[in-house]
């Protein structure tokens, strides 16, 4: 895939403001943009799409971007955005909270509610748009996370920031299938991080244990399609015992094996519901996500969702 790159470089300073305003709104969501230079600096936006994620790298001069209820009514309200600051500073205001963002840190923003992001200097950031439905969290839950700062240097948030930054850097080189797998891993890591920030992970677990669990989940999600993924292999890869691995997962209310199975089933269900001219074969989807036996896959799919894979596929097809 090729990145889509749009820039105001070819325009004269007097023409840049209007073009940049339309470029920002057309690339992202309807936004108000106020530029703070008499003669606007050139701005560039490079965008890629991986599965449900939109990833864009933005470089431009001082400006303020805002979104109010009139613009929300025009659309684009269904996204949670993550912005990793790489150069310059920013001030994000949403839901009565304010976060001063320096290079290396990141913030989350809900496009369904008003916000303002101020850039007093030249800046560069990586922006990721995630459909809120992919995170499996209510708007009320998400509202507790907006306008707050996440460190990009330590703990679970550091792990997430590193993964997202590498994903953005290499996005143009992935084929669609690989890109979607990696995007879903990013969504899962974000969900872990957001639930941790809310205190919905085990509050009695140490920071070290929570960080280890997040790293293990990232490893599992990277290798989810491999049939030989097992607790023993996971434990060896992280230099821990299988017993300790199971202890880490006890706070999830699932065994390691059940967590892997759930993640595989969710990806199979998503793939089976994709609209295309030719519906994918159930056996091919099962094999793609690490299920060796198609009959076993069908049984556990029915147990999990109350219908067979073929029935699910048929129910999601447009009539």
PyMOL commands that set and color helices and strands:
alter all, ss='L'
color gray80, all
select helices_A, chain A and resi 13-27+69-72+132-135+139-143+155-173+176-198+207-222+231-237+242-252+256-272+282-288+294-305+309-315
alter helices_A, ss='H'
color red, helices_A
select strands_A, chain A and resi 4-7+32-35+44-50+53-60+63-67+79-87+90-94+97-101+106-110+115-119+123-131+149-150
alter strands_A, ss='S'
color yellow, strands_A
deselect
rebuild
show_as cartoon
